[in-house]
Structures are given as C-alpha cells and as structure tokens.
Amino acid sequence: MTPEREAQMREMFQKKYGNRPTNDPLLEATWDDRKRVWDYCLNSLEPKWQPIETAPKFGEPIDIWCRHGRITDCVWGKPTYADGLGWIHEAGYDSNGPVFEFVVDPAHWMPLPQQPTAAMSAALEDEKNANE
C-alpha cells in the first residue's frame, strides 16, 4: 500500500469512526491495529521463501531456490539416472521420457503460486484487448 493510499484510508477511517465509544471491539480498534491485521492477512496469502529444511517432502510440488536460481515444480524423489533420494526437478527428455535430476544446493522453498482463475484470465484478456 502506498503512503498516499494509506493516508487516504486513515482519513476515511477517522471520518467514519472517529473516537466515539462503541460495544463493537472491531470498531474500537485503532487504524494501526486494523492495518496490522490487514497486512498480516495479505502477507499470509502470498507465498514466501522458507528454509529448505522446513519443506514438505511428500505432497504437492514446490519451487526451490538454489545455486542456479529458482527452479519450479520440484519434488522429493529419486533422479532418473542417479542413486539416492533428494529434491529433483524435470530437466528434459530422452528416449525413455522425462529426465529428473537433483536440485544442486537447495537453500529455500515456497509453495507454488495459485493458478489463475477464469475471471483473472478474462480480466487480463480484456486489458490486453483495451491496450491494442
């Protein structure tokens, strides 16, 4: 949120609620209290990088940050042409199908972002058409 937008919202909040007493604890909250809750909710919706030691080893694919940068759709498993278990990613194809290789020096992970919804795709298409 930009400082200008925050100032506008703070002003609207003060106009609407001021310092009047109420029995509603939500209305008793100060602007700073509400903003902290709002920021927490927004931050919890966005995937964040976390130490690789905390990554779930079974379940959905994850994104991993390693020596070579970000690698998407990683899973815990066995690479195609090596022994052992570890974080792997699809590195290409050969005559047998997909080839999975180890992720080199994984350091951090985060869940995959949500896929776009139909409404989001339609809005992006509308914006694209409006700019043409």
C-alpha positions, 0 to 999 in steps of 0.5 A, a space after each residue: 500500500 502506498 503512503 498516499 493510499 494509506 493516508 487516504 484510508 486513515 482519513 476515511 477511517 477517522 471520518 467514519 469512526 472517529 473516537 466515539 465509544 462503541 460495544 463493537 471491539 472491531 470498531 474500537 480498534 485503532 487504524 494501526 491495529 486494523 492495518 496490522 491485521 490487514 497486512 498480516 492477512 495479505 502477507 499470509 496469502 502470498 507465498 514466501 521463501 522458507 528454509 529448505 529444511 522446513 519443506 514438505 517432502 511428500 505432497 504437492 510440488 514446490 519451487 526451490 531456490 538454489 545455486 542456479 536460481 529458482 527452479 519450479 515444480 520440484 519434488 522429493 524423489 529419486 533422479 532418473 539416472 542417479 542413486 539416492 533420494 533428494 529434491 529433483 526437478 524435470 530437466 528434459 527428455 530422452 528416449 525413455 521420457 522425462 529426465 529428473 535430476 537433483 536440485 544442486 544446493 537447495 537453500 529455500 522453498 515456497 509453495 507454488 503460486 495459485 493458478 489463475 482463475 477464469 475471471 483473472 484470465 478474462 480480466 487480463 484478456 480484456 486489458 490486453 484487448 483495451 491496450 491494442 
